[in-house]
Amino acid sequence: MSIVQNNKRSVTVLDCTFRDGGYYLNWDFDESLVAKYLHAMVGSGVDIVEIGFRFLSTNGFLGAFAFSTDEYLREIKIPKELSVAVMVNASELIDFEEGVERAVELLFAQKEDSPVDIVRIAVNVDDIDKCYEISEKIHQLGYRVFLNIMKIDLIEESQLNHFVKKIQSWSTVEVLYFADSFGSMNPVSVRNIVNSIRKYWDGEIGIHAHNNKGIALINSLEALDAGAGYIDATVSGMGRGAGNVKIEDLLIELVERGFSNYSYDAVLLIALRDFKLLHEKYRWGSSIYYYLAAIHKIHPTYVQNMISDDRYGVDQILSTIDSLKLSKASSFSKESLDMAANGMIGDENGEWSSRDWFSGRTVLILSSGPGVVKYIEQLKRYIKKHKPMVLCINLNESVPIDMVDAFVACHEIRILIESSLYPKLNKPIILPVSRSPKDVQGLLQQSSVLDYGLRVEEGSFLYTDKGCILSAPFALMYAISIANSGQAKNILIAGADGYLSHDSRQLKMIDMLKKYKVTSEAIPLTAITPTTYPINSVSLFDKNLDQKI
């Protein structure tokens, strides 16, 4: 291992691309990429390569770097210039039914029989006390032991001091790492953590920074200046959620600071070519979504799952983050994601009854697709001539207020965003108060709100004169329910452009439309602008439009 002194400081660079980046590829990296990567690491002067995890067992297929067996590591011929690390999750070993000692025996041979040099133990604060046995067993086998404390910014300083003193007393841990798991830290908090650890820790300190706020590199360099000696990075920042410090950026900074044993040229080609293709596919990196997750201590996997899933549009991602910040979302749970994505369950029984509100008149629903903007002049002429009752989904700056009889909203994030404008509309706003954020209750009281209820229940469709039950909070289906329960004569729809055929939002909308069509007394729907939904379609330009609806 090469440690270069510079102004009485030292630095050791650990690249964990195949371990942290594996979250996107199920740790199944192409063999040609593995060879290029290892060659680049040697050329760059990187000290340690954390090649992957060592999981005991998993459900479903995971690639070789989820297990990083000695046999596989020998096959890929890791250059002797690199120290090799693997990571284990403390919780997996602690929960192993045959005990920690047996778990370690299953995962590790004697160091002299293994290409692995370092074992890094990832641990949450609640499990630190139980890590002594793990570190002791691994240390006895001859490996260097690093301990990586996750979610460091959830730990009070007094609690951190207590655990650091305890770890110091073990004499089994060589490097004590802290992980900015939420990417929520800043240079001041990073320096405070390093200073706090240093009070009771004689060994090396390392930082694993996440890039949710785009300052992972800045935070890592601050840790170095404060006295940390180990820095994690990955090629192109590839890693779970927003990713990590980019190894290419870190090496540039270190070379500029006089650490001449590193070379960034060696990693530029693989970063700009091979990993650029991976980035285009998996889209890790800082964004406003990850930034919000960092601020609210939300586990980044929530955001990662949503942005990689076509079911989640911008509104729903923001709404889900808004819901997650109100709960304890510091650990990922698929169930919690599903609950948050559907927002508040709501109540189908509102305070307002839509019965006879339309009195047998034609209702025109202006949805929020581009079709409304494109055909706005024709829509204006149609409304002026035929005088339908107009429901406008959400606020649309392209739609003059005097064209609209009532506005409709049902998604809590949309209500939150637009609620400050409601008192100025002087038009009714139909929305489910039961699903409205508490932050806007005062504004709703100042507005002409008609409370038509909504409850979200997977696979359901039902409407009454006081509310509806939908499988998702789609404003178009909410408006259709209002028009039906209000005894409209006809329902025309403009701007319901739809989504691509494989988009899950399209599939969910089609499913709800099918359920609507088989509902007794359902009023036929007619789209008068282009749509991909399976409903009757008639051109807005057709002179015989009235006869065809």
For each residue, the residues with C-beta under 8 A, 3 or more apart:
1: 12 47 48 83
2: 12 45 47 261
3: 10 11 12 47 229
4: 10 11 259 260 261
5: 8 9 10
6: 9 10 11 257 258 259
7: 258
8: 5
9: 5 6 224 225 227 229
10: 3 4 5 6 229
11: 3 4 6 224 229 230 231 254 259
12: 1 2 3 47 48 204 206 229 230 231
13: 45 46 47 48 230 231 233 247 250 251 254 262
14: 46 47 48 49 50 85 206 230 231 232 233
15: 41 46 48 49 50 232 233 234 235 247
16: 19 20 21 49 50 85 87 208 232 233 234 239 244
17: 20 21 37 234 235 238 239 247
18: 21 22 27 29 34 37 49 50 51 52 65
19: 16 22 50 51 52 53 65 86 87
20: 16 17 23 234 238 239 240 243 244
21: 16 17 18 24 25 234 235 238 239 278
22: 18 19 25 26 27 28 29 52 53 63 65 66
23: 20 239 240 301 304
24: 21 238 240 278 282 284
25: 21 22 28 29 63 278 282
26: 22 61 62 63 66
27: 18 22 52 53 62 63 64 65 66
28: 22 25 61 62 63 64 65
29: 18 22 25 33 34 37 63 64 65
30: 33 34
31: 34 35 76
32: 35 36
33: 29 30 36 37 274
34: 18 29 30 31 37 38 76
35: 31 32 38 39 76
36: 32 33 39 40 270 274
37: 17 18 29 33 34 40 41 235 270
38: 34 35 41 42 49 76 77 78 79 82
39: 35 36 42 43 79
40: 36 37 43 44 235 266 267 269 270
41: 15 37 38 44 46 49 79 82 266 267
42: 38 39 46 79 81 82 266
43: 39 40 263 265 266 267
44: 40 41 247 251 262 263 264 266 267
45: 2 13 251 261 262 263 266
46: 13 14 15 41 42 49 82 247 262
47: 1 2 3 12 13 14 82 83
48: 1 12 13 14 15 82 83 84 85 117 118
49: 14 15 16 18 38 41 46 78 82 83 84 85
50: 14 15 16 18 19 85 86 87 118 120 232
51: 18 19 65 68 73 78 84 85 86
52: 18 19 22 27 64 65 66 67 68 86 87
53: 19 22 27 65 66 67 68 86 87 88 89
54: 67 68 69 86 87 88 107 108 119
55: 58 62 66 67 89 92
56: 92 93 96 103 106 107
57:
58: 55 62 66
59:
60:
61: 26 28
62: 26 27 28 55 58 66 67
63: 22 25 26 27 28 29 66
64: 27 28 29 52 67 68 69 72
65: 18 19 22 27 28 29 51 52 53 68
66: 22 26 27 52 53 55 58 62 63
67: 52 53 54 55 62 64 72
68: 51 52 53 54 64 65 72 73 86 116
69: 54 64 72 73
70: 73 74 109 113 114 115 116
71: 74 75
72: 64 67 68 69 75 76
73: 51 68 69 70 76 78 84 115 116
74: 70 71 77 115
75: 71 72
76: 31 34 35 38 72 73
77: 38 74
78: 38 49 51 73 82 84 115
79: 38 39 41 42 82
80:
81: 42
82: 38 41 42 46 47 48 49 78 79
83: 1 47 48 49 117 118
84: 48 49 51 73 78 115 116 117 118
85: 14 16 48 49 50 51 116 117 118 119 120 146
86: 19 50 51 52 53 54 68 116 118 119 120
87: 16 19 50 52 53 54 119 120 121 122 148
88: 53 54 92 93 107 119 120 121 122 134
89: 53 55 92 93 122
90: 93 94 121 122 123 124 127 130 131 134
91: 94 95 123 124 127
92: 55 56 88 89 95 96 103
93: 56 88 89 90 96 100 103 104 107 134
94: 90 91 100 127 130 134
95: 91 92
96: 56 92 93 99 100 102 103
97:
98: 102 103
99: 96 102 103
100: 93 94 96 103 104 130 133 134 137
101: 104 105 133 137
102: 96 98 99 105 106
103: 56 92 93 96 98 99 100 106 107
104: 93 100 101 107 108 134 137 138 141
105: 101 102 108
106: 56 102 103
107: 54 56 88 93 103 104
108: 54 104 105 114 116 119 138 141 143
109: 70 113 114 141
110: 113 114 141 142
111: 114 116 117 141 142 143
112: 142
113: 70 109 110
114: 70 108 109 110 111 143
115: 70 73 74 78 84
116: 68 70 73 84 85 86 108 111 119 143
117: 48 83 84 85 111 143 144
118: 48 50 83 84 85 86 143 144 145 146
119: 54 85 86 87 88 108 116 138 143 144 145 146
120: 50 85 86 87 88 145 146 147 148 177
121: 87 88 90 131 134 135 138 145 146 147 148
122: 87 88 89 90 148 150 179
123: 90 91 127 128 131 147 148 149 150
124: 90 91 127 128 150 151
125: 128 149 151 154 155 159 163
126:
127: 90 91 94 123 124 130 131
128: 123 124 125 131 149 163 166 167
129: 132 166
130: 90 94 100 127 133 134
131: 90 121 123 127 128 134 135 147
132: 129 135 136 170 172
133: 100 101 130 136 137
134: 88 90 93 94 100 104 121 130 131 137 138
135: 121 131 132 138 139 145 147 170 172 173
136: 132 133 139 140 170 172
137: 100 101 104 133 134 140 141
138: 104 108 119 121 134 135 141 143 145 172
139: 135 136 142 143 145 172
140: 136 137
141: 104 108 109 110 111 137 138
142: 110 111 112 139
143: 108 111 114 116 117 118 119 138 139
144: 117 118 119 174 175
145: 118 119 120 121 135 138 139 172 173 174
146: 85 118 119 120 121 173 174 175 176 177 206 230
147: 120 121 123 131 135 167 173 175 176 177
148: 87 120 121 122 123 177 178 179 206 208
149: 123 125 128 152 155 163 176 177 178 179
150: 122 123 124 179 181
151: 124 125 154 155 179 181 182 330
152: 149 155 160 178 179 180 181 185 193
153: 180 182 184 185 189 193 297
154: 125 151 297 330
155: 125 149 151 152 159 160 163
156: 159 160
157: 160 161 192 196
158: 161 162
159: 125 155 156 162 163
160: 152 155 156 157 163 164 193 196 197
161: 157 158 164 165 196 199 200
162: 158 159 165 166
163: 125 128 149 155 159 160 166 167
164: 160 161 167 168 176 196 197 199 200 201
165: 161 162 168 169 200
166: 128 129 162 163 169 170
167: 128 147 163 164 170 173 176 201
168: 164 165 171 200 201 202 203
169: 165 166
170: 132 135 136 166 167 173
171: 168
172: 132 135 136 138 139 145
173: 135 145 146 147 167 170 176 203
174: 144 145 146 203 204
175: 144 146 147 203 204 205 206 230
176: 146 147 149 164 167 173 197 201 203 204 205 206
177: 120 146 147 148 149 205 206 207 208 230 232
178: 148 149 152 193 197 205 206 207 208
179: 122 148 149 150 151 152 207 208 210
180: 152 153 183 184 185 190 207 208 209 210 216 219
181: 150 151 152 210 299 300
182: 151 153 210 212 293 294 297 298 299 300 330
183: 180 209 210 211 212 213 216 241 242 286 290 293 294 300
184: 153 180 212 213 294 295 297
185: 152 153 180 189 190 193 209 219
186: 189 190 213 215 219
187: 190 191 215 218 219 222
188: 191 192
189: 153 185 186 192 193
190: 180 185 186 187 193 194 207 209 219 222 223 226
191: 187 188 194 195 222 223 225 226
192: 157 188 189 195 196
193: 152 153 160 178 185 189 190 196 197 223
194: 190 191 197 198 205 207 223 226 227 228
195: 191 192 198 199 226 227
196: 157 160 161 164 192 193 199
197: 160 164 176 178 193 194 200 201 205
198: 194 195 201 205 227
199: 161 164 195 196
200: 161 164 165 168 197
201: 164 167 168 176 197 198 205
202: 168
203: 168 173 174 175 176
204: 12 174 175 176 228 229 230
205: 175 176 177 178 194 197 198 201 223 227 228 229 230
206: 12 14 146 148 175 176 177 178 228 229 230 231 232
207: 177 178 179 180 190 194 219 220 223 228 230 231 232
208: 16 148 177 178 179 180 232 244
209: 180 183 185 190 216 217 219 220 223 232 244 245
210: 179 180 181 182 183 216 239 241 242 243 244 294 300
211: 183 214 215 216 217 237 242 243 244 245 285 286 290
212: 182 183 184 241 242 286 290 291 293 294 300
213: 183 184 186 286 290 291 294
214: 211 286 291
215: 186 187 211 218 219
216: 180 183 209 210 211 219 220 237 243 244 245
217: 209 211 220 221 245 246 249 250 253
218: 187 215 221 222
219: 180 185 186 187 190 207 209 215 216 222 223
220: 207 209 216 217 223 224 231 232 233 245 250
221: 217 218 224 225 253
222: 187 190 191 218 219 225 226
223: 190 191 193 194 205 207 209 219 220 226 227 228 231
224: 9 11 220 221 228 229 231
225: 9 191 221 222
226: 190 191 194 195 222 223
227: 9 194 195 198 205 223
228: 194 204 205 206 207 223 224 231
229: 3 9 10 11 12 204 205 206 224
230: 11 12 13 14 146 175 177 204 205 206 207
231: 11 12 13 14 206 207 220 223 224 228 245 250
232: 14 15 16 50 177 206 207 208 209 220 244 245
233: 13 14 15 16 220 237 244 245 246 247 249 250
234: 15 16 17 20 21 237 238 239 243 244 245 246 247
235: 15 17 21 37 40 238 246 247 248 267 270 271 275
236: 243 246 248 271 275 276 278 279
237: 211 216 233 234 243 244 245 246 284 285
238: 17 20 21 24 234 235 243 244 275 278 279 282 284
239: 16 17 20 21 23 210 234 242 243 244 284
240: 20 23 24 243 284 300 301 304
241: 183 210 212 284 290 293 300 301 303 304
242: 183 210 211 212 239 284 285 286 287 290 294 300 303
243: 20 210 211 216 234 236 237 238 239 240 284 285 286
244: 16 20 208 209 210 211 216 232 233 234 237 238 239
245: 209 211 216 217 220 231 232 233 234 237 249 250
246: 217 233 234 235 236 237 249 250 271
247: 13 15 17 44 46 233 234 235 250 251 267 271
248: 235 236 251 252 264 267 268 271
249: 217 233 245 246 252 253
250: 13 217 220 231 233 245 246 247 253 254
251: 13 44 45 247 248 254 255 262 263 264 267
252: 248 249 255 256 264
253: 217 221 249 250 256 257
254: 11 13 250 251 257 259 262
255: 251 252 258 259 260 262 263 264
256: 252 253
257: 6 253 254
258: 6 7 255
259: 4 6 11 254 255 262
260: 4 255
261: 2 4 45
262: 13 44 45 46 251 254 255 259
263: 43 44 45 251 255 266
264: 44 248 251 252 255 267 268
265: 43 268
266: 40 41 42 43 44 45 263
267: 40 41 43 44 235 247 248 251 264 270 271
268: 248 264 265 271 272
269: 40 272 273
270: 36 37 40 235 267 273 274 275
271: 235 236 246 247 248 267 268 274 275 276
272: 268 269 275 276
273: 269 270 276 277
274: 33 36 270 271 277 278
275: 235 236 238 270 271 272 278 279
276: 236 271 272 273 279 280
277: 273 274 280 281
278: 21 24 25 236 238 274 275 281 282
279: 236 238 275 276 282 283 284 285
280: 276 277 283
281: 277 278
282: 24 25 238 278 279 308
283: 279 280 307 308
284: 24 237 238 239 240 241 242 243 279 304
285: 211 237 242 243 279
286: 183 211 212 213 214 242 243 290 291
287: 242 290 291 303 307
288: 291 292
289: 292 293 303 306 307 317 318 321
290: 183 211 212 213 241 242 286 287 293 294 300 303
291: 212 213 214 286 287 288 294 295
292: 288 289 295 296 298 318 321 325
293: 182 183 212 241 289 290 296 298 299 300 302 303 321 324
294: 182 183 184 210 212 213 242 290 291 297 298 300
295: 184 291 292
296: 292 293 321 324 325 329
297: 153 154 182 184 294 329 330
298: 182 292 293 294 302 303 321 324 325 329 330
299: 181 182 293 302 329 330 331 332
300: 181 182 183 210 212 240 241 242 290 293 294 303 304
301: 23 240 241 304 305 332
302: 293 298 299 305 306 320 321 324 329 332 336 337 340
303: 241 242 287 289 290 293 298 300 306 307 317 321
304: 23 240 241 284 300 301 307 308
305: 301 302 308 309 337
306: 289 302 303 309 312 316 317 320 337 341
307: 283 287 289 303 304 312 317
308: 282 283 304 305
309: 305 306 312 504
310: 502 503 504 505
311: 316 503 504 505 508
312: 306 307 309 316 317 320 341
313: 316 317 505
314: 317 318
315: 318 319 411 413 414
316: 306 311 312 313 319 320 341 411 413
317: 289 303 306 307 312 313 314 320 321
318: 289 292 314 315 321 322 413
319: 315 316 322 323 341 343 411 412 413
320: 302 306 312 316 317 323 324 337 340 341 343
321: 289 292 293 296 298 302 303 317 318 324 325
322: 318 319 325 326 412 413 416 437
323: 319 320 326 327 339 340 341 343 344
324: 293 296 298 302 320 321 327 329 336 340
325: 292 296 298 321 322 329
326: 322 323
327: 323 324 336 340
328: 331
329: 296 297 298 299 302 324 325 332 336 340
330: 151 154 182 297 298 299
331: 299 328
332: 299 301 302 329 336 337
333: 336 337
334: 337 338
335: 338 339
336: 302 324 327 329 332 333 339 340
337: 302 305 306 320 332 333 334 340 341
338: 334 335 341 342
339: 323 335 336 342
340: 302 320 323 324 327 329 336 337 343
341: 306 312 316 319 320 323 337 338
342: 338 339 345 456 458 472 473
343: 319 320 323 340 346 411 412 413 435 456 473
344: 323 412 434 435 456
345: 342 455 456 457
346: 343 432 434 435 453 454 455 456
347: 350 432 434 453 454 455 467
348: 453 454 455 462 464 466 467 468 469
349: 453 466 467
350: 347 432 433 434 450 451 452 453 454 466 467
351: 433 451 466
352: 430 450 451 452 466
353: 465 466
354: 357 358 430 450 452 465 466 482 485 486
355: 465 485 486 487
356: 359 486 487
357: 354 482 486 487
358: 354 361 363 389 483 486 487 488 489
359: 356 487
360: 487 488 489
361: 358 388 389 488 489
362: 386 388 389 488 489 490 491 492 549
363: 358 388 389 390 391 483 486 488 489 490 491 492
364: 379 382 383 388 389 390 391 492 493 494
365: 390 391 393 408 476 479 480 483 491 492 493 494 496
366: 372 379 390 391 392 393 396 399 404 494 495
367: 371 372 393 475 476 479 493 494 495 496 497
368: 372 393 394 396 475 495
369: 372 495 496 497 498 529
370: 373 374 495 497
371: 367 374 375 494 495 496 497 529 530 531
372: 366 367 368 369 375 376 379 396 398 399 494 495 529
373: 370 376 396 398 495
374: 370 371 529
375: 371 372 378 379 494 529 540
376: 372 373 379 380 398 399
377: 380 381
378: 375 381 382 540 541
379: 364 366 372 375 376 382 383 403 494 540
380: 376 377 383 384 400 403
381: 377 378 384 385
382: 364 378 379 385 386 388 528 540 545
383: 364 379 380 386 387 388 390 403
384: 380 381 387
385: 381 382
386: 362 382 383 546
387: 383 384
388: 361 362 363 364 382 383 492
389: 358 361 362 363 364 405 406 488
390: 363 364 365 366 383 403 404 405 406
391: 363 364 365 366 404 405 406 407 408 430 479 482 483
392: 366 395 396 399 403 404 406 407 408
393: 365 366 367 368 396 407 408 409 475 476 479 495
394: 368 407 408 409 414 418 475
395: 392 407 418 421
396: 366 368 372 373 392 393 399
397:
398: 372 373 376
399: 366 372 376 392 396 403 404
400: 380 403 404
401: 404 425 426 427
402:
403: 379 380 383 390 392 399 400
404: 366 390 391 392 399 400 401 407 427
405: 389 390 391 427 428
406: 389 390 391 392 427 428 429 430 450
407: 391 392 393 394 395 404 425 427 428 429 430
408: 365 391 392 393 394 429 430 431 475 478 479 482
409: 393 394 414 415 418 429 430 431 475
410: 414 415 431 432 435 454 473 474 475 478
411: 315 316 319 343 414 415 473 475
412: 319 322 343 344 415 416 435 436 437 473
413: 315 316 318 319 322 343 416 417
414: 315 394 409 410 411 417 418 475
415: 409 410 411 412 418 419 431 435 436 437 440
416: 322 412 413 419 437 439 440
417: 413 414
418: 394 395 409 414 415 421 422
419: 415 416 422 436 440 443 444 447
420: 423 443
421: 395 418 424 425
422: 418 419 425 429 443 444 446 447 449
423: 420 443 446 447
424: 421
425: 401 407 421 422 429 447 448
426: 401 448
427: 401 404 405 406 407 448
428: 405 406 407 448 449 450
429: 406 407 408 409 422 425 447 448 449 450
430: 352 354 391 406 407 408 409 449 450 452 482
431: 408 409 410 415 435 436 444 449 450 451 452
432: 346 347 350 410 435 436 451 452 453 454 467 478
433: 350 351 436 444 449 451
434: 344 346 347 350 451 453 454 455
435: 343 344 346 410 412 415 431 432 454 456 473
436: 412 415 419 431 432 433 440 441 444
437: 322 412 415 416 440 441
438: 441
439: 416
440: 415 416 419 436 437 443 444
441: 436 437 438 444 445
442: 445 446
443: 419 420 422 423 440 446 447
444: 419 422 431 433 436 440 441 447 449
445: 441 442 449
446: 422 423 442 443
447: 419 422 423 425 429 443 444
448: 425 426 427 428 429
449: 422 428 429 430 431 433 444 445
450: 350 352 354 406 428 429 430 431
451: 350 351 352 431 432 433 434
452: 350 352 354 430 431 432 466 467 468 478 481 482
453: 346 347 348 349 350 432 434 466 467 468
454: 346 347 348 350 410 432 434 435 467 468 469 470 473 478
455: 345 346 347 348 434 467 468 469 470
456: 342 343 344 345 346 435 469 470 471 472 473
457: 345 460 469 470 471
458: 342 471
459: 471
460: 457 469 470 471
461: 468 469 470 471 477 512 515 516 519
462: 348 468 469 519
463: 467 468 469 481 482 484 485 519
464: 348 467 468 485
465: 353 354 355 485 486
466: 348 349 350 351 352 353 354 452 453 485
467: 347 348 349 350 432 452 453 454 455 463 464
468: 348 452 453 454 455 461 462 463 464 477 478 481 482 485
469: 348 454 455 456 457 460 461 462 463
470: 454 455 456 457 460 461 473 474 477 478 481 512
471: 456 457 458 459 460 461 508 511 512
472: 342 456 477 508 512
473: 342 343 410 411 412 435 454 456 470 478
474: 410 470 477 478 508 509 512
475: 367 368 393 394 408 409 410 411 414 478 479
476: 365 367 393 479 480 493 496 509
477: 461 468 470 472 474 480 481 509 512 513 516
478: 408 410 432 452 454 468 470 473 474 475 481 482
479: 365 367 391 393 408 475 476 482 483
480: 365 476 477 483 484 491 516 525
481: 452 463 468 470 477 478 484 485
482: 354 357 391 408 430 452 463 468 478 479 485 486
483: 358 363 365 391 479 480 486 488 491 523
484: 463 480 481 488 491 519 521 522 523
485: 354 355 463 464 465 466 468 481 482
486: 354 355 356 357 358 363 465 482 483
487: 355 356 357 358 359 360
488: 358 360 361 362 363 389 483 484 491 523
489: 358 360 361 362 363 523
490: 362 363 523 524 526 549
491: 362 363 365 480 483 484 488 523 524 525 526
492: 362 363 364 365 388 526 527 528 549
493: 364 365 367 476 496 525 526 527 528 529 531 535
494: 364 365 366 367 371 372 375 379 527 528 529 540
495: 366 367 368 369 370 371 372 373 393 529
496: 365 367 369 371 476 493 527 529 531 533 535
497: 367 369 370 371 529 530 531 532
498: 369 506 509 531 532 533
499: 503 505 506 509 532
500: 503 506
501: 506 532
502: 310 506
503: 310 311 499 500 506 507
504: 309 310 311 507 508
505: 310 311 313 499 508 509
506: 498 499 500 501 502 503 509 510 532
507: 503 504 510 511
508: 311 471 472 474 504 505 511 512
509: 474 476 477 498 499 505 506 512 513 533
510: 506 507 513 514 533 534
511: 471 507 508 514 515
512: 461 470 471 472 474 477 508 509 515 516
513: 477 509 510 516 517 525 533 534 535
514: 510 511 517 518 534
515: 461 511 512 518 519
516: 461 477 480 512 513 519 522 525
517: 513 514 522
518: 514 515 522
519: 461 462 463 484 515 516 522
520:
521: 484
522: 484 516 517 518 519
523: 483 484 488 489 490 491
524: 490 491 536 549
525: 480 491 493 513 516 535 536
526: 490 491 492 493 535 536 537 538 548 549
527: 492 493 494 496 530 531 533 535 536 537 538
528: 382 492 493 494 537 538 539 540 545
529: 369 371 372 374 375 493 494 495 496 497 540
530: 371 497 527 537
531: 371 493 496 497 498 527 535 537
532: 497 498 499 501 506
533: 496 498 509 510 513 527
534: 510 513 514
535: 493 496 513 525 526 527 531
536: 524 525 526 527
537: 526 527 528 530 531
538: 526 527 528 542 545 548 549
539: 528 542 545
540: 375 378 379 382 494 528 529 545
541: 378
542: 538 539 545 548
543:
544: 547 548
545: 382 528 538 539 540 542 548 549
546: 386 549
547: 544
548: 526 538 542 544 545
549: 362 490 492 524 526 538 545 546
